[in-house]
Amino acid sequence: MRAKQPEVCMVGLGYIGLPTAAVIARSGMNVLGVDITQKVVDTINRGEIHIEEVDLDALVQAVVRSGNLKASTQVAPADVFVIAVPTPFEKDGHHTPDISYVLAATREVAKVLKPGDTVILESTSPVGTTEAMRDAIAAERPDLRLPGIAARPEIAIAYCPERVLPGKILEELIHNDRSIGGITPHCAEQAAAFYQRFVRGECVVTDARSAEMTKLVENAYRDVNIAFANELSIVADAMGMDVWEVIKLANRHPRVNILQPGPGVGGHCIAVDPWFIVHGAREQTPLIQTARGVNDGKIRHVIAQASALIDAAPGEKVACLGLAFKANIDDFRESPARLVSATLARKYGARIHVVEPHTEELPIEYGGTGATKLDLETALATCGVLIVLVDHDAFKAVPLARRIGKMVYDTRGIWPDQPKAIEAAEDLRRSA
């Protein structure tokens, strides 16, 4: 006889929660997705989506139509609870992790728990958060025997971070390996049994703290390596060199793989997670802290370089290309492109125009600056200065013929045939 499929409650229906809920529902499990925003709940229950991700719209429509996915603002009893809510910084200026959303979701889940249930945290979190969840459940439900407290626990509690690439989330949720850390080995095995119902990658079991640190280490590794590339780009600017050519040649070495520089580092992972490690071991993390400083400093460098170019072309309209933190997505969280163009908008007002094909309107910080949103064709026709901040495919496809006579600052290296913007600015200043 085939084992009964567990009922699943997914708490949080954002960039990770909704795709995960849809993938679980596609596997045949009944999923209740929970979100605090009524508009999000209503949108999903219509079979529609509130975020942009490749193929997600068709999948959500299908699993809602089949009845395997429903959405609500209220947590309900289930067999497996998966928490995927934000873990931002506290507003103390010290990059202190804020796990209040995780704990609030945990307390709601605790109200409906029954013996035999499994609770899994997917939110990127500082080390010790899974244990803090366990303690929150213990405070809410003293009638339950919990792992690490009782000899024969009734509830399994585990941590399993996502590791997906925006634009490929549905594919990678299934095919990527998963690190599954339990408060006890039994907790890890229970959680692994759940993920093996829909994940084709290997489900590797470990302890909760190791799984928490693994996710942070993965993103800190990326941050440190991007910092090297960004620092090289600043050096190249100072020495009048083409950093893209240098990196391309250096990467011909069989043991060298330098990443690509950009206007900084963004997203809710790479720009954030290293600070979670620093928070737990400030004295032991000088390299991680330095990398964060380099990548944040690159944003300031880009603003200065872009300002020099704009000042060298008085009267010209300026198009800032892109707001997202990476190519071909609509996610603007921690985006250096957004910060650069908003800073320029405050400085240069109506001269600044923003091109972002993945949004209908500019974020709130552009209000009152005079900056406007343009489509790409209009920007190419009317703007004499182009500042490339995101490597969207639409921008890459712009031929040189459409860029002739433009002043271009390409922070992503998408137009190698374009003369360097800063050199052109220096030429203008010398001829003035």
Secondary structure, DSSP 4 states (H G I P E B T S, - for coil): -PPPPPPEEEE--STTHHHHHHHHHHTT--EEEE-S-HHHHHHHHTT--SS--TTHHHHHHHHHHHTSEEEESS----SEEEE-----B-TTSS--B--HHHHHHHHHHHTT--TT-EEEE-S---TTHHHHHHHHHHHH-TTS--TTTSSS-SSEEEE------TTSHHHHHHHS-EEEEESSHHHHHHHHHHHTTT--S-EEEEEHHHHHHHHHHHHHHHHHHHHHHHHHHHHHHHHT--HHHHHHHHTTSTT-------SS--SSSTTTHHHHHHHH-GGG-HHHHHHHHHHHHHHHHHHHHHHHHHHTSTT--EEEE--SSSTT----TT-HHHHHHHHHHHHHGGGEEEE-TT-SS--GGGTTS--EE--HHHHHHH-SEEEE-S--HHHHT--GGGTTT-EEEESS---TTSPPHHHHHHHHHHH-
